Amino acid sequence: MDIQQQTKQPVRFLEGNRVYLRPIGLDDTELYFRMLYNRETRRLTGTQKHFTKEQIARYIEGKSQDSSSVLLLIALHETDEVIGDIALQGIDSYNRNCNLRIAIDQERFQGKGYGSEAILLLLDYGFGILNMHRIELNVFSFNERASHVYEKLGFQQEGVQRDALYYNHAYHDSILMAILEEDYRTLHVRKDFVPVRSV
């Protein structure tokens, strides 16, 4: 493969079996803008604000300078189609903890295990490369499917923030869940486990 062909290939930062995670850039502004206006994704993530393309471009540019977060797009191995995004946020290197956020853009990509694989890729990076000790997330009480997935991956419920979100004429609880490095390694790092390949 020559250099010209290589530059057309998407950069694959973290690779799994069916999905890979890649950096986001300014050329993804239109894509990210459209993803933020998927109605079901907005509901599941509790997104209330509206954004312009210019704001999205500034957000993406800001993330490239932000050492306290890692924002990546989730893409399918076979087609390179972007199906969502995932992030580690509020990275605290002193206390070795951070927050994880994920959104799968369209319903046709949900319930197929893509999100689980993306989460495991980023957890492996967070614990194995960034040396995190604790990674937490928040899930809203109406998103039972996501809560179940997080539990299967090893996250434990730590608390409930009552009426934390106002959405669609009602208040909803936010459930705090977290996984510690020793729990992750016990569940997912085995002799037959293929390590994340980062490039």
N, C-alpha and C positions, 0 to 999 in steps of 0.2 A: 504494500500500500504506500503510495507516494504522499508527500507532505500536503498537497492540495486535497487529496481524499481525506486525510486525517483531520484537516481543519473543518471539514463539513460534518464530521462525526460529533455528536454531542459528548461533552465531557462527562465521564461517569466517575463520580467521587466515591460513592459507596455502592457496591454491587451485591445483590442477592440473586436468588434463582429466577424470579419472575419480574422483579422491579429493580431499578437502580435510582440513586439519589444524585442529583446534579445541582451545581450552583445556579442561582438565579441572576440574570443580568438585565440591563436596560432594554435589550431586545425582546425581553419577556413581558414588557409593560402591558401590551394589549391583551395577552393571554391572562396575566394575573388580574387585570382589571375585569375581564369577563368572568373569571372564577369567583371574584368577590361578589358578583351579582347573581349567583345561583341561589334561588330562593331557599331550597332545602339546606344547602350548606350554611347560609346565613342563619337559619333557624337553629341548626345543631350547634353552631359555634357561638350563638348569641350575638352576632354582629348587628349592631344598631345603626352605626353611622353610614353615611354615603360618602363616596370618594370620587374625585375626578382623576382622569388619566395623569394629569400633571402631578397630583398628590401621590399617586402610585409610583410614578417615576422617581420622585424625591425619596419616597420610602425605600425603594429598592436601592437607590444610590446610597442612602444613609446606612442601610444594612451592611453594605460592603465595607464600611468604615467602623462598624460596631463590633468590638471585640467581645462583648458580653452576650452575643447571640450567634447562632448558626441557622440560617434559613436556606432550605433546599427544596427543589421540586422533585416530585415523585413521578417517574416515567416507566413505561412498560418496556421490558427488554426487547420484545419482538418487533414493536412498531415505533419505539421512541416517543409515543404519545404521552403527554403530561396528563396525569390523572389527579393530581393534588399537590399539596405542599406540607412540609413538616419542619418543625423548628425546635431548637433548644434555646431558651430565653433566660435572661437574668442569671447568666453564668457567674457564680460566685466561687472564685478559685481559693479563697481563704477557708470557707466552710465546706467547699467541695459539693455544692448543690446547684440545681437549676430546675427550670420548668420546661415541660415538653408540650407542644401543641401540634395537632395534625388535622387536616381536612382532606377528605376524598371528594373530588369535585362533583361527580355525577353518580346518580343512583345505580347505573349499569355497572359501575366499578366497585360498588359497595357489597359487602357480604361475600367477597371472593378471596379473602385472605391477603389482599394487596396491602391494606393498612397495617395488618399485623407484621408482615414482613418488613415494611418500611420502619415501623417502630423498633423492631429488633435490630435493624441495621443501625439506627441512630442511638439506641441504648448501648450497643456494642462499642460504638465510637465514643459515646459519652463516658462510659465506665473504663473502656480499654485504652483510649487515647487521651481524652481530656482529664482523666483521673478523677471523675466525679464519684462521690460517695452516696448521694441521694438524688433521685430525679423524681419530681412530682408533676402532677397534672390536675386539672379541674374538668369535671364532666357534669353537665346539667342533669337533673333528676329525670327529665323526660327522655333522655337518651340512654335507655336501658341496654340497647344492643352494644353500644360503645363500652358501657360499664362492664358488661360481661366479657368483652374482648380484653379489656385491661386486666381484669381479674385472672383470666386464663394466662396472660403473659407474666403475671407475678406481682402486679400492683395490688397494694392493700389499702382499703379505705381507712383514712385517718380522722376524718371529721366531715361535718356538714355545715355549710354556710347558708343559713336559712334565708329564703327570699332574697337571694343575692342578685338575681336577674329579673328584670321586668321585660317581658316579651309577649306580644300578641295578647294584650289585655289581661295578663296574669303575672304573678310573681312565681319564680321557680327557685328551688334550692340548687346550690352548687356543691358537688361532692368532691372533696379533696382526697386524692389517692397518691401513693408514692411507692417506689421500689428502691431498695438499698443494694449496694454493689454486691454484697455477699449473697443476697437472694437471687440477683440476676445470674451470678456465676453458678450457683447451685442448680438453677433451673435450665440454663441455656448454654453454659460453657462446659462441654464434655469433650472426650477424646474424639468422638465422631463429629463434633461441631466444626463446620468450615468457618474460619475467621473471616471477618469483613475485609475485603480487599479495597484499600484506599489508594488513590493515585494522585 
